[in-house]
Protein backbone atom coordinates (compact mmCIF):
# COMPACT_ATOMS: atom_id res chain seq x y z
CA UNK A 1 0.00 0.00 0.00
CA UNK A 2 2.83 2.40 0.83
CA UNK A 3 4.55 1.89 -2.53
CA UNK A 4 1.22 2.29 -4.37
CA UNK A 5 0.53 5.59 -2.57
CA UNK A 6 3.93 6.97 -3.59
CA UNK A 7 3.30 6.08 -7.23
CA UNK A 8 -0.05 7.89 -7.22
CA UNK A 9 1.33 11.01 -5.50
CA UNK A 10 4.22 11.49 -7.95
CA UNK A 11 4.25 13.79 -11.02
CA UNK A 12 5.65 12.47 -14.28
CA UNK A 13 7.93 14.49 -16.54
CA UNK A 14 5.21 14.67 -19.20
CA UNK A 15 2.70 16.07 -16.71
CA UNK A 16 5.25 18.66 -15.56
CA UNK A 17 5.95 19.74 -19.15
CA UNK A 18 2.23 20.03 -19.90
CA UNK A 19 1.80 22.18 -16.80
CA UNK A 20 4.67 24.46 -17.86
CA UNK A 21 3.22 24.84 -21.36
CA UNK A 22 -0.21 25.77 -19.96
CA UNK A 23 1.41 28.26 -17.56
CA UNK A 24 3.41 29.78 -20.43
CA UNK A 25 0.29 30.20 -22.57
CA UNK A 26 -1.64 31.84 -19.73
CA UNK A 27 1.27 34.17 -18.97
CA UNK A 28 1.65 35.20 -22.62
CA UNK A 29 -2.05 36.04 -22.81
CA UNK A 30 -1.97 38.04 -19.57
CA UNK A 31 1.31 39.89 -20.26
CA UNK A 32 -0.18 42.68 -22.47
CA UNK A 33 -2.89 43.43 -19.93
CA UNK A 34 -0.36 43.46 -17.11
CA UNK A 35 1.94 45.80 -19.06
CA UNK A 36 -0.98 48.14 -19.74
CA UNK A 37 -1.96 48.08 -16.07
CA UNK A 38 1.58 49.07 -15.05
CA UNK A 39 1.66 51.95 -17.54
CA UNK A 40 -1.76 53.18 -16.41
CA UNK A 41 -0.50 53.14 -12.82
CA UNK A 42 2.56 55.18 -13.85
CA UNK A 43 0.36 57.68 -15.69
CA UNK A 44 -1.82 58.18 -12.62
CA UNK A 45 1.23 58.46 -10.34
CA UNK A 46 2.67 61.14 -12.61
CA UNK A 47 -0.65 63.02 -12.73
CA UNK A 48 -1.04 62.91 -8.96
CA UNK A 49 2.56 64.11 -8.49
CA UNK A 50 1.95 67.10 -10.78
CA UNK A 51 -1.33 67.84 -9.01
CA UNK A 52 0.39 67.73 -5.62
CA UNK A 53 3.18 70.04 -6.79
CA UNK A 54 0.74 72.60 -8.12
CA UNK A 55 -1.35 72.47 -4.95
CA UNK A 56 1.82 72.93 -2.87
CA UNK A 57 2.85 75.97 -4.92
CA UNK A 58 -0.58 77.55 -4.54
CA UNK A 59 -0.76 76.86 -0.81
CA UNK A 60 2.75 78.29 -0.26
CA UNK A 61 1.87 81.42 -2.26
CA UNK A 62 -1.15 82.04 -0.04
CA UNK A 63 0.76 81.22 3.16
CA UNK A 64 3.67 83.50 2.29
CA UNK A 65 1.53 86.15 0.54
CA UNK A 66 4.12 86.06 -2.23
CA UNK A 67 4.48 84.76 -5.76
CA UNK A 68 5.48 81.09 -5.87
CA UNK A 69 6.28 79.14 -9.02
CA UNK A 70 5.74 75.57 -10.09
CA UNK A 71 8.10 74.62 -12.94
CA UNK A 72 8.72 71.47 -14.94
CA UNK A 73 12.43 70.77 -15.45
CA UNK A 74 14.47 68.38 -17.57
CA UNK A 75 16.26 67.03 -14.46
CA UNK A 76 16.89 67.86 -10.82
CA UNK A 77 20.65 68.37 -11.04
CA UNK A 78 22.58 71.49 -11.97
CA UNK A 79 22.28 70.79 -15.70
CA UNK A 80 18.49 71.29 -15.59
CA UNK A 81 16.50 73.41 -18.01
CA UNK A 82 12.85 74.38 -18.05
CA UNK A 83 10.64 71.87 -19.85
CA UNK A 84 7.11 71.20 -21.06
CA UNK A 85 7.58 67.43 -21.41
CA UNK A 86 9.24 66.27 -18.18
CA UNK A 87 7.66 65.11 -14.91
CA UNK A 88 10.39 66.52 -12.63
CA UNK A 89 9.19 69.65 -10.90
CA UNK A 90 10.52 72.48 -8.75
CA UNK A 91 8.44 74.72 -6.50
CA UNK A 92 10.29 77.94 -5.68
CA UNK A 93 9.78 81.49 -4.46
CA UNK A 94 9.84 84.14 -7.18
CA UNK A 95 13.04 85.72 -5.87
CA UNK A 96 15.76 87.95 -7.27
CA UNK A 97 16.56 85.51 -10.09
CA UNK A 98 13.02 85.73 -11.39
CA UNK A 99 12.18 82.31 -9.96
CA UNK A 100 14.02 80.47 -12.73
CA UNK A 101 15.83 77.37 -11.38
CA UNK A 102 17.73 76.68 -14.64
CA UNK A 103 21.15 75.23 -13.81
CA UNK A 104 20.39 75.27 -10.09
CA UNK A 105 17.85 72.47 -9.57
CA UNK A 106 20.29 70.51 -7.40
CA UNK A 107 20.37 73.29 -4.80
CA UNK A 108 19.11 72.69 -1.29
CA UNK A 109 15.78 74.23 -0.26
CA UNK A 110 16.31 77.79 0.97
CA UNK A 111 14.32 81.00 1.43
CA UNK A 112 17.44 83.16 1.09
CA UNK A 113 19.65 81.52 -1.56
CA UNK A 114 18.73 81.34 -5.26
CA UNK A 115 16.80 79.66 -6.77
CA UNK A 116 14.80 79.81 -3.50
CA UNK A 117 13.58 76.23 -3.72
CA UNK A 118 10.73 75.11 -1.49
CA UNK A 119 10.44 71.51 -2.71
CA UNK A 120 11.32 69.31 -5.68
CA UNK A 121 10.16 65.96 -7.04
CA UNK A 122 11.98 63.64 -9.41
CA UNK A 123 10.39 61.64 -12.22
CA UNK A 124 12.22 58.58 -10.85
CA UNK A 125 9.62 58.42 -8.08
CA UNK A 126 7.23 56.11 -9.93
CA UNK A 127 6.91 57.87 -13.29
CA UNK A 128 10.34 57.72 -14.93
CA UNK A 129 9.14 56.71 -18.41
CA UNK A 130 6.21 59.14 -18.67
CA UNK A 131 6.53 62.04 -21.13
CA UNK A 132 3.93 64.75 -20.65
CA UNK A 133 2.72 67.55 -22.89
CA UNK A 134 2.19 70.81 -21.01
CA UNK A 135 0.73 73.89 -22.66
CA UNK A 136 2.99 75.85 -20.32
CA UNK A 137 5.86 74.54 -18.16
CA UNK A 138 5.79 77.39 -15.62
CA UNK A 139 2.81 78.25 -13.43
CA UNK A 140 2.97 81.10 -10.92
CA UNK A 141 0.53 81.79 -8.10
CA UNK A 142 0.11 85.06 -6.21
CA UNK A 143 -0.79 85.64 -2.56
CA UNK A 144 -4.49 85.25 -3.36
CA UNK A 145 -3.93 81.80 -4.86
CA UNK A 146 -4.67 82.99 -8.37
CA UNK A 147 -2.42 82.55 -11.37
CA UNK A 148 0.14 85.36 -11.56
CA UNK A 149 1.77 86.90 -14.62
CA UNK A 150 5.12 85.20 -15.27
CA UNK A 151 8.01 87.53 -16.08
CA UNK A 152 10.80 85.55 -17.72
CA UNK A 153 14.52 86.18 -17.26
CA UNK A 154 14.73 87.82 -20.68
CA UNK A 155 12.07 90.31 -19.62
CA UNK A 156 9.28 88.78 -21.69
CA UNK A 157 5.91 88.14 -20.07
CA UNK A 158 3.92 84.90 -20.29
CA UNK A 159 0.24 85.74 -20.73
CA UNK A 160 -2.17 84.17 -18.27
CA UNK A 161 -4.03 81.21 -19.70
CA UNK A 162 -5.84 78.06 -18.70
CA UNK A 163 -3.04 75.50 -18.51
CA UNK A 164 -3.41 71.85 -19.48
CA UNK A 165 -0.82 69.18 -18.74
CA UNK A 166 -1.56 65.96 -20.62
CA UNK A 167 -0.23 62.72 -19.11
CA UNK A 168 1.28 61.10 -21.09
CA UNK A 169 1.82 63.03 -24.33
CA UNK A 170 -1.16 61.92 -26.48
CA UNK A 171 1.01 62.25 -29.60
CA UNK A 172 3.05 59.26 -28.39
CA UNK A 173 0.27 56.88 -27.28
CA UNK A 174 -3.33 55.98 -28.10
CA UNK A 175 -5.51 56.98 -25.18
CA UNK A 176 -8.87 55.52 -24.19
CA UNK A 177 -11.50 55.20 -25.50
CA UNK A 178 -9.69 54.59 -28.82
CA UNK A 179 -6.87 52.72 -27.05
CA UNK A 180 -6.34 50.78 -23.85
CA UNK A 181 -4.26 53.37 -21.98
CA UNK A 182 -5.97 55.63 -19.44
CA UNK A 183 -4.52 59.07 -20.03
CA UNK A 184 -4.94 61.91 -17.55
CA UNK A 185 -4.97 65.69 -17.54
CA UNK A 186 -4.08 68.24 -14.88
CA UNK A 187 -5.73 71.62 -15.47
CA UNK A 188 -5.01 75.02 -13.91
CA UNK A 189 -7.47 77.87 -14.39
CA UNK A 190 -6.51 81.54 -14.35
CA UNK A 191 -8.37 81.84 -11.06
CA UNK A 192 -6.02 79.26 -9.52
CA UNK A 193 -8.38 76.28 -9.69
CA UNK A 194 -6.47 72.99 -10.02
CA UNK A 195 -8.04 69.69 -10.98
CA UNK A 196 -7.11 66.27 -12.33
CA UNK A 197 -9.43 64.64 -14.83
CA UNK A 198 -9.73 61.78 -17.32
CA UNK A 199 -10.24 62.89 -20.96
CA UNK A 200 -11.45 59.39 -21.78
CA UNK A 201 -14.62 60.03 -19.78
CA UNK A 202 -17.55 62.21 -20.81
CA UNK A 203 -17.34 65.87 -19.83
CA UNK A 204 -20.54 65.39 -17.86
CA UNK A 205 -18.79 62.85 -15.65
CA UNK A 206 -17.35 64.49 -12.46
CA UNK A 207 -14.00 62.82 -13.23
CA UNK A 208 -14.10 63.63 -16.95
CA UNK A 209 -12.48 66.58 -18.72
ZIRAGI-V308472 format. One record per helix or strand. SS is the DSSP state (2 for helix, 1 for strand). FROM is the first residue (numbers start at 1). LEN is the number of residues. If there is no record, write none. Layout:
BEGIN
ss & from & len
SS & FROM & LEN
SS & FROM & LEN
END
This chain:
BEGIN
ss & from & len
2 & 2 & 8
2 & 13 & 52
1 & 68 & 6
1 & 82 & 1
1 & 88 & 6
1 & 117 & 5
1 & 132 & 3
1 & 138 & 4
1 & 147 & 1
1 & 150 & 2
1 & 157 & 2
1 & 163 & 5
1 & 175 & 1
1 & 181 & 1
1 & 184 & 5
1 & 194 & 5
1 & 208 & 1
END
